[in-house]
Amino acid sequence: FEMLGEKGLKDKYFEGIRKVTPQDVRRVAQKYLIEDKRTVGILVPVKKHTP
């Protein structure tokens, strides 16, 4: 964080994270996680072939 040029930026960042409330998470989820606009991916492991 100090490499970005502002001393104390790390502390400000984590302070902001700590201020996030469950209501904030719900509000953002309702706005951006829209069911009919979602993309679902499924990762299926590849079975190894035995000779």
PQR file with spaces between the fields and no chain letter, atoms N, CA, C, O and H, PARSE charges and radii, in Angstrom:
ATOM       1  N    PHE     1       0.815   -1.195    0.000 -0.4000 1.5000
ATOM       2  CA   PHE     1       0.000    0.000    0.000 -0.0000 2.0000
ATOM       3  C    PHE     1       0.860    1.260    0.000  0.5500 1.7000
ATOM       4  O    PHE     1       0.535    2.249   -0.658 -0.5500 1.4000
ATOM       5  N    GLU     2       1.959    1.209    0.747 -0.4000 1.5000
ATOM       6  CA   GLU     2       2.826    2.384    0.779 -0.0000 2.0000
ATOM       7  C    GLU     2       3.429    2.660   -0.594  0.5500 1.7000
ATOM       8  O    GLU     2       3.787    3.795   -0.905 -0.5500 1.4000
ATOM       9  H    GLU     2       2.222    0.406    1.281  0.4000 1.0000
ATOM      10  N    MET     3       3.539    1.614   -1.414 -0.4000 1.5000
ATOM      11  CA   MET     3       4.090    1.805   -2.754 -0.0000 2.0000
ATOM      12  C    MET     3       3.157    2.660   -3.608  0.5500 1.7000
ATOM      13  O    MET     3       3.590    3.229   -4.610 -0.5500 1.4000
ATOM      14  H    MET     3       3.247    0.691   -1.161  0.4000 1.0000
ATOM      15  N    LEU     4       1.903    2.758   -3.232 -0.4000 1.5000
ATOM      16  CA   LEU     4       0.955    3.560   -3.999 -0.0000 2.0000
ATOM      17  C    LEU     4       1.087    5.042   -3.699  0.5500 1.7000
ATOM      18  O    LEU     4       0.427    5.869   -4.328 -0.5500 1.4000
ATOM      19  H    LEU     4       1.552    2.295   -2.418  0.4000 1.0000
ATOM      20  N    GLY     5       1.949    5.384   -2.727 -0.4000 1.5000
ATOM      21  CA   GLY     5       2.243    6.784   -2.494 -0.0000 2.0000
ATOM      22  C    GLY     5       1.545    7.427   -1.321  0.5500 1.7000
ATOM      23  O    GLY     5       1.728    8.621   -1.084 -0.5500 1.4000
ATOM      24  H    GLY     5       2.485    4.712   -2.216  0.4000 1.0000
ATOM      25  N    GLU     6       0.755    6.685   -0.581 -0.4000 1.5000
ATOM      26  CA   GLU     6       0.074    7.306    0.550 -0.0000 2.0000
ATOM      27  C    GLU     6       0.314    6.479    1.806  0.5500 1.7000
ATOM      28  O    GLU     6      -0.136    5.338    1.914 -0.5500 1.4000
ATOM      29  H    GLU     6       0.605    5.715   -0.773  0.4000 1.0000
ATOM      30  N    LYS     7       1.020    7.068    2.735 -0.4000 1.5000
ATOM      31  CA   LYS     7       1.266    6.378    3.990 -0.0000 2.0000
ATOM      32  C    LYS     7      -0.058    6.251    4.741  0.5500 1.7000
ATOM      33  O    LYS     7      -0.844    7.197    4.783 -0.5500 1.4000
ATOM      34  H    LYS     7       1.385    7.995    2.647  0.4000 1.0000
ATOM      35  N    GLY     8      -0.297    5.108    5.319 -0.4000 1.5000
ATOM      36  CA   GLY     8      -1.529    4.887    6.055 -0.0000 2.0000
ATOM      37  C    GLY     8      -2.687    4.406    5.199  0.5500 1.7000
ATOM      38  O    GLY     8      -3.792    4.217    5.708 -0.5500 1.4000
ATOM      39  H    GLY     8       0.342    4.339    5.285  0.4000 1.0000
ATOM      40  N    LEU     9      -2.458    4.206    3.910 -0.4000 1.5000
ATOM      41  CA   LEU     9      -3.529    3.762    3.021 -0.0000 2.0000
ATOM      42  C    LEU     9      -4.056    2.397    3.443  0.5500 1.7000
ATOM      43  O    LEU     9      -5.256    2.137    3.358 -0.5500 1.4000
ATOM      44  H    LEU     9      -1.560    4.360    3.496  0.4000 1.0000
ATOM      45  N    LYS    10      -3.168    1.535    3.894 -0.4000 1.5000
ATOM      46  CA   LYS    10      -3.580    0.202    4.340 -0.0000 2.0000
ATOM      47  C    LYS    10      -4.579    0.313    5.490  0.5500 1.7000
ATOM      48  O    LYS    10      -5.600   -0.375    5.497 -0.5500 1.4000
ATOM      49  H    LYS    10      -2.193    1.746    3.964  0.4000 1.0000
ATOM      50  N    ASP    11      -4.286    1.177    6.459 -0.4000 1.5000
ATOM      51  CA   ASP    11      -5.188    1.345    7.599 -0.0000 2.0000
ATOM      52  C    ASP    11      -6.543    1.896    7.157  0.5500 1.7000
ATOM      53  O    ASP    11      -7.582    1.456    7.649 -0.5500 1.4000
ATOM      54  H    ASP    11      -3.457    1.736    6.453  0.4000 1.0000
ATOM      55  N    LYS    12      -6.535    2.846    6.238 -0.4000 1.5000
ATOM      56  CA   LYS    12      -7.792    3.411    5.727 -0.0000 2.0000
ATOM      57  C    LYS    12      -8.604    2.345    4.996  0.5500 1.7000
ATOM      58  O    LYS    12      -9.826    2.277    5.131 -0.5500 1.4000
ATOM      59  H    LYS    12      -5.691    3.203    5.838  0.4000 1.0000
ATOM      60  N    TYR    13      -7.910    1.520    4.225 -0.4000 1.5000
ATOM      61  CA   TYR    13      -8.577    0.462    3.471 -0.0000 2.0000
ATOM      62  C    TYR    13      -9.295   -0.498    4.420  0.5500 1.7000
ATOM      63  O    TYR    13     -10.484   -0.772    4.258 -0.5500 1.4000
ATOM      64  H    TYR    13      -6.918    1.575    4.115  0.4000 1.0000
ATOM      65  N    PHE    14      -8.562   -1.001    5.407 -0.4000 1.5000
ATOM      66  CA   PHE    14      -9.155   -1.966    6.327 -0.0000 2.0000
ATOM      67  C    PHE    14     -10.218   -1.324    7.218  0.5500 1.7000
ATOM      68  O    PHE    14     -11.164   -2.001    7.623 -0.5500 1.4000
ATOM      69  H    PHE    14      -7.596   -0.778    5.539  0.4000 1.0000
ATOM      70  N    GLU    15     -10.085   -0.064    7.524 -0.4000 1.5000
ATOM      71  CA   GLU    15     -11.115    0.646    8.278 -0.0000 2.0000
ATOM      72  C    GLU    15     -12.414    0.682    7.474  0.5500 1.7000
ATOM      73  O    GLU    15     -13.498    0.480    8.021 -0.5500 1.4000
ATOM      74  H    GLU    15      -9.317    0.485    7.195  0.4000 1.0000
ATOM      75  N    GLY    16     -12.296    0.937    6.189 -0.4000 1.5000
ATOM      76  CA   GLY    16     -13.471    0.939    5.320 -0.0000 2.0000
ATOM      77  C    GLY    16     -14.118   -0.432    5.235  0.5500 1.7000
ATOM      78  O    GLY    16     -15.344   -0.545    5.225 -0.5500 1.4000
ATOM      79  H    GLY    16     -11.415    1.102    5.744  0.4000 1.0000
ATOM      80  N    ILE    17     -13.298   -1.475    5.174 -0.4000 1.5000
ATOM      81  CA   ILE    17     -13.823   -2.844    5.136 -0.0000 2.0000
ATOM      82  C    ILE    17     -14.595   -3.142    6.421  0.5500 1.7000
ATOM      83  O    ILE    17     -15.675   -3.732    6.376 -0.5500 1.4000
ATOM      84  H    ILE    17     -12.302   -1.383    5.182  0.4000 1.0000
ATOM      85  N    ARG    18     -14.050   -2.738    7.555 -0.4000 1.5000
ATOM      86  CA   ARG    18     -14.712   -2.993    8.840 -0.0000 2.0000
ATOM      87  C    ARG    18     -16.042   -2.253    8.969  0.5500 1.7000
ATOM      88  O    ARG    18     -16.903   -2.676    9.740 -0.5500 1.4000
ATOM      89  H    ARG    18     -13.173   -2.259    7.591  0.4000 1.0000
ATOM      90  N    LYS    19     -16.225   -1.183    8.247 -0.4000 1.5000
ATOM      91  CA   LYS    19     -17.463   -0.401    8.323 -0.0000 2.0000
ATOM      92  C    LYS    19     -18.607   -0.998    7.505  0.5500 1.7000
ATOM      93  O    LYS    19     -19.751   -0.565    7.639 -0.5500 1.4000
ATOM      94  H    LYS    19     -15.525   -0.839    7.620  0.4000 1.0000
ATOM      95  N    VAL    20     -18.315   -1.979    6.665 -0.4000 1.5000
ATOM      96  CA   VAL    20     -19.352   -2.594    5.839 -0.0000 2.0000
ATOM      97  C    VAL    20     -20.308   -3.374    6.741  0.5500 1.7000
ATOM      98  O    VAL    20     -19.883   -4.183    7.566 -0.5500 1.4000
ATOM      99  H    VAL    20     -17.385   -2.331    6.556  0.4000 1.0000
ATOM     100  N    THR    21     -21.586   -3.121    6.571 -0.4000 1.5000
ATOM     101  CA   THR    21     -22.602   -3.779    7.393 -0.0000 2.0000
ATOM     102  C    THR    21     -23.302   -4.882    6.592  0.5500 1.7000
ATOM     103  O    THR    21     -23.224   -4.903    5.363 -0.5500 1.4000
ATOM     104  H    THR    21     -21.932   -2.464    5.901  0.4000 1.0000
ATOM     105  N    PRO    22     -23.979   -5.787    7.282 -0.5600 1.5000
ATOM     106  CA   PRO    22     -24.773   -6.790    6.558  0.2800 2.0000
ATOM     107  C    PRO    22     -25.809   -6.138    5.633  0.5500 1.7000
ATOM     108  O    PRO    22     -26.104   -6.664    4.560 -0.5500 1.4000
ATOM     109  N    GLN    23     -26.350   -5.011    6.046 -0.4000 1.5000
ATOM     110  CA   GLN    23     -27.315   -4.298    5.200 -0.0000 2.0000
ATOM     111  C    GLN    23     -26.646   -3.797    3.918  0.5500 1.7000
ATOM     112  O    GLN    23     -27.260   -3.815    2.851 -0.5500 1.4000
ATOM     113  H    GLN    23     -26.111   -4.584    6.918  0.4000 1.0000
ATOM     114  N    ASP    24     -25.393   -3.351    4.019 -0.4000 1.5000
ATOM     115  CA   ASP    24     -24.648   -2.923    2.829 -0.0000 2.0000
ATOM     116  C    ASP    24     -24.491   -4.085    1.854  0.5500 1.7000
ATOM     117  O    ASP    24     -24.685   -3.928    0.649 -0.5500 1.4000
ATOM     118  H    ASP    24     -24.895   -3.336    4.885  0.4000 1.0000
ATOM     119  N    VAL    25     -24.140   -5.246    2.384 -0.4000 1.5000
ATOM     120  CA   VAL    25     -23.946   -6.430    1.534 -0.0000 2.0000
ATOM     121  C    VAL    25     -25.263   -6.807    0.862  0.5500 1.7000
ATOM     122  O    VAL    25     -25.280   -7.100   -0.334 -0.5500 1.4000
ATOM     123  H    VAL    25     -23.983   -5.374    3.364  0.4000 1.0000
ATOM     124  N    ARG    26     -26.361   -6.805    1.607 -0.4000 1.5000
ATOM     125  CA   ARG    26     -27.671   -7.123    1.031 -0.0000 2.0000
ATOM     126  C    ARG    26     -28.053   -6.145   -0.073  0.5500 1.7000
ATOM     127  O    ARG    26     -28.519   -6.550   -1.139 -0.5500 1.4000
ATOM     128  H    ARG    26     -26.348   -6.567    2.578  0.4000 1.0000
ATOM     129  N    ARG    27     -27.854   -4.859    0.188 -0.4000 1.5000
ATOM     130  CA   ARG    27     -28.222   -3.825   -0.788 -0.0000 2.0000
ATOM     131  C    ARG    27     -27.447   -4.007   -2.090  0.5500 1.7000
ATOM     132  O    ARG    27     -28.025   -3.938   -3.175 -0.5500 1.4000
ATOM     133  H    ARG    27     -27.476   -4.530    1.053  0.4000 1.0000
ATOM     134  N    VAL    28     -26.162   -4.237   -1.985 -0.4000 1.5000
ATOM     135  CA   VAL    28     -25.332   -4.409   -3.181 -0.0000 2.0000
ATOM     136  C    VAL    28     -25.680   -5.713   -3.892  0.5500 1.7000
ATOM     137  O    VAL    28     -25.734   -5.752   -5.121 -0.5500 1.4000
ATOM     138  H    VAL    28     -25.692   -4.293   -1.104  0.4000 1.0000
ATOM     139  N    ALA    29     -25.918   -6.780   -3.128 -0.4000 1.5000
ATOM     140  CA   ALA    29     -26.291   -8.059   -3.739 -0.0000 2.0000
ATOM     141  C    ALA    29     -27.606   -7.928   -4.499  0.5500 1.7000
ATOM     142  O    ALA    29     -27.729   -8.444   -5.610 -0.5500 1.4000
ATOM     143  H    ALA    29     -25.874   -6.748   -2.129  0.4000 1.0000
ATOM     144  N    GLN    30     -28.580   -7.251   -3.923 -0.4000 1.5000
ATOM     145  CA   GLN    30     -29.868   -7.075   -4.603 -0.0000 2.0000
ATOM     146  C    GLN    30     -29.729   -6.246   -5.874  0.5500 1.7000
ATOM     147  O    GLN    30     -30.471   -6.439   -6.837 -0.5500 1.4000
ATOM     148  H    GLN    30     -28.480   -6.832   -3.021  0.4000 1.0000
ATOM     149  N    LYS    31     -28.783   -5.332   -5.867 -0.4000 1.5000
ATOM     150  CA   LYS    31     -28.593   -4.479   -7.044 -0.0000 2.0000
ATOM     151  C    LYS    31     -27.848   -5.206   -8.164  0.5500 1.7000
ATOM     152  O    LYS    31     -28.220   -5.079   -9.331 -0.5500 1.4000
ATOM     153  H    LYS    31     -28.180   -5.175   -5.085  0.4000 1.0000
ATOM     154  N    TYR    32     -26.801   -5.966   -7.826 -0.4000 1.5000
ATOM     155  CA   TYR    32     -25.922   -6.515   -8.855 -0.0000 2.0000
ATOM     156  C    TYR    32     -26.072   -8.016   -9.102  0.5500 1.7000
ATOM     157  O    TYR    32     -25.714   -8.490  -10.180 -0.5500 1.4000
ATOM     158  H    TYR    32     -26.499   -6.069   -6.878  0.4000 1.0000
ATOM     159  N    LEU    33     -26.583   -8.765   -8.150 -0.4000 1.5000
ATOM     160  CA   LEU    33     -26.717  -10.213   -8.337 -0.0000 2.0000
ATOM     161  C    LEU    33     -28.151  -10.534   -8.749  0.5500 1.7000
ATOM     162  O    LEU    33     -28.959  -11.011   -7.951 -0.5500 1.4000
ATOM     163  H    LEU    33     -26.873   -8.380   -7.274  0.4000 1.0000
ATOM     164  N    ILE    34     -28.434  -10.261  -10.001 -0.4000 1.5000
ATOM     165  CA   ILE    34     -29.783  -10.395  -10.539 -0.0000 2.0000
ATOM     166  C    ILE    34     -29.922  -11.785  -11.158  0.5500 1.7000
ATOM     167  O    ILE    34     -29.151  -12.166  -12.039 -0.5500 1.4000
ATOM     168  H    ILE    34     -27.778   -9.874  -10.649  0.4000 1.0000
ATOM     169  N    GLU    35     -30.917  -12.534  -10.682 -0.4000 1.5000
ATOM     170  CA   GLU    35     -31.054  -13.938  -11.062 -0.0000 2.0000
ATOM     171  C    GLU    35     -31.167  -14.155  -12.571  0.5500 1.7000
ATOM     172  O    GLU    35     -30.521  -15.056  -13.105 -0.5500 1.4000
ATOM     173  H    GLU    35     -31.543  -12.225   -9.967  0.4000 1.0000
ATOM     174  N    ASP    36     -31.964  -13.360  -13.266 -0.4000 1.5000
ATOM     175  CA   ASP    36     -32.153  -13.604  -14.699 -0.0000 2.0000
ATOM     176  C    ASP    36     -31.000  -13.078  -15.553  0.5500 1.7000
ATOM     177  O    ASP    36     -31.036  -13.202  -16.778 -0.5500 1.4000
ATOM     178  H    ASP    36     -32.490  -12.627  -12.833  0.4000 1.0000
ATOM     179  N    LYS    37     -29.988  -12.498  -14.931 -0.4000 1.5000
ATOM     180  CA   LYS    37     -28.823  -12.015  -15.681 -0.0000 2.0000
ATOM     181  C    LYS    37     -27.540  -12.714  -15.237  0.5500 1.7000
ATOM     182  O    LYS    37     -26.436  -12.245  -15.511 -0.5500 1.4000
ATOM     183  H    LYS    37     -29.959  -12.397  -13.936  0.4000 1.0000
ATOM     184  N    ARG    38     -27.702  -13.825  -14.560 -0.4000 1.5000
ATOM     185  CA   ARG    38     -26.525  -14.507  -14.034 -0.0000 2.0000
ATOM     186  C    ARG    38     -25.939  -15.470  -15.056  0.5500 1.7000
ATOM     187  O    ARG    38     -26.615  -15.902  -15.989 -0.5500 1.4000
ATOM     188  H    ARG    38     -28.599  -14.206  -14.337  0.4000 1.0000
ATOM     189  N    THR    39     -24.692  -15.787  -14.860 -0.4000 1.5000
ATOM     190  CA   THR    39     -24.005  -16.806  -15.627 -0.0000 2.0000
ATOM     191  C    THR    39     -23.505  -17.843  -14.638  0.5500 1.7000
ATOM     192  O    THR    39     -22.870  -17.508  -13.638 -0.5500 1.4000
ATOM     193  H    THR    39     -24.143  -15.436  -14.102  0.4000 1.0000
ATOM     194  N    VAL    40     -23.793  -19.085  -14.920 -0.4000 1.5000
ATOM     195  CA   VAL    40     -23.391  -20.162  -14.025 -0.0000 2.0000
ATOM     196  C    VAL    40     -22.376  -21.027  -14.756  0.5500 1.7000
ATOM     197  O    VAL    40     -22.600  -21.436  -15.895 -0.5500 1.4000
ATOM     198  H    VAL    40     -24.310  -19.357  -15.732  0.4000 1.0000
ATOM     199  N    GLY    41     -21.279  -21.295  -14.103 -0.4000 1.5000
ATOM     200  CA   GLY    41     -20.268  -22.180  -14.664 -0.0000 2.0000
ATOM     201  C    GLY    41     -20.108  -23.394  -13.775  0.5500 1.7000
ATOM     202  O    GLY    41     -20.192  -23.292  -12.551 -0.5500 1.4000
ATOM     203  H    GLY    41     -21.098  -20.963  -13.177  0.4000 1.0000
ATOM     204  N    ILE    42     -19.880  -24.534  -14.383 -0.4000 1.5000
ATOM     205  CA   ILE    42     -19.682  -25.760  -13.623 -0.0000 2.0000
ATOM     206  C    ILE    42     -18.334  -26.335  -14.023  0.5500 1.7000
ATOM     207  O    ILE    42     -18.059  -26.554  -15.203 -0.5500 1.4000
ATOM     208  H    ILE    42     -19.812  -24.617  -15.377  0.4000 1.0000
ATOM     209  N    LEU    43     -17.508  -26.572  -13.033 -0.4000 1.5000
ATOM     210  CA   LEU    43     -16.186  -27.138  -13.271 -0.0000 2.0000
ATOM     211  C    LEU    43     -16.250  -28.619  -12.955  0.5500 1.7000
ATOM     212  O    LEU    43     -16.510  -29.011  -11.818 -0.5500 1.4000
ATOM     213  H    LEU    43     -17.731  -26.394  -12.075  0.4000 1.0000
ATOM     214  N    VAL    44     -16.011  -29.440  -13.967 -0.4000 1.5000
ATOM     215  CA   VAL    44     -16.057  -30.885  -13.803 -0.0000 2.0000
ATOM     216  C    VAL    44     -14.646  -31.420  -13.996  0.5500 1.7000
ATOM     217  O    VAL    44     -14.028  -31.178  -15.033 -0.5500 1.4000
ATOM     218  H    VAL    44     -15.800  -29.121  -14.891  0.4000 1.0000
ATOM     219  N    PRO    45     -14.127  -32.149  -13.001 -0.5600 1.5000
ATOM     220  CA   PRO    45     -12.770  -32.675  -13.150  0.2800 2.0000
ATOM     221  C    PRO    45     -12.705  -33.700  -14.285  0.5500 1.7000
ATOM     222  O    PRO    45     -13.642  -34.466  -14.506 -0.5500 1.4000
ATOM     223  N    VAL    46     -11.597  -33.693  -14.983 -0.4000 1.5000
ATOM     224  CA   VAL    46     -11.381  -34.630  -16.077 -0.0000 2.0000
ATOM     225  C    VAL    46     -10.873  -35.934  -15.489  0.5500 1.7000
ATOM     226  O    VAL    46      -9.923  -35.946  -14.707 -0.5500 1.4000
ATOM     227  H    VAL    46     -10.835  -33.070  -14.803  0.4000 1.0000
ATOM     228  N    LYS    47     -11.512  -37.030  -15.870 -0.4000 1.5000
ATOM     229  CA   LYS    47     -11.068  -38.340  -15.396 -0.0000 2.0000
ATOM     230  C    LYS    47      -9.854  -38.768  -16.210  0.5500 1.7000
ATOM     231  O    LYS    47      -9.815  -38.618  -17.431 -0.5500 1.4000
ATOM     232  H    LYS    47     -12.284  -37.021  -16.505  0.4000 1.0000
ATOM     233  N    LYS    48      -8.869  -39.302  -15.504 -0.4000 1.5000
ATOM     234  CA   LYS    48      -7.682  -39.800  -16.204 -0.0000 2.0000
ATOM     235  C    LYS    48      -8.008  -41.146  -16.834  0.5500 1.7000
ATOM     236  O    LYS    48      -8.672  -41.990  -16.232 -0.5500 1.4000
ATOM     237  H    LYS    48      -8.901  -39.424  -14.512  0.4000 1.0000
ATOM     238  N    HIS    49      -7.528  -41.324  -18.049 -0.4000 1.5000
ATOM     239  CA   HIS    49      -7.748  -42.582  -18.762 -0.0000 2.0000
ATOM     240  C    HIS    49      -6.690  -43.583  -18.334  0.5500 1.7000
ATOM     241  O    HIS    49      -5.506  -43.256  -18.258 -0.5500 1.4000
ATOM     242  H    HIS    49      -6.989  -40.638  -18.538  0.4000 1.0000
ATOM     243  N    THR    50      -7.121  -44.797  -18.056 -0.4000 1.5000
ATOM     244  CA   THR    50      -6.154  -45.849  -17.725 -0.0000 2.0000
ATOM     245  C    THR    50      -5.978  -46.737  -18.943  0.5500 1.7000
ATOM     246  O    THR    50      -6.957  -47.162  -19.557 -0.5500 1.4000
ATOM     247  H    THR    50      -8.084  -45.062  -18.117  0.4000 1.0000
ATOM     248  N    PRO    51      -4.733  -47.017  -19.290 -0.5600 1.5000
ATOM     249  CA   PRO    51      -4.486  -47.826  -20.507  0.2800 2.0000
ATOM     250  C    PRO    51      -4.867  -49.275  -20.344  0.5500 1.7000
ATOM     251  O    PRO    51      -4.714  -50.063  -21.277 -0.5500 1.4000
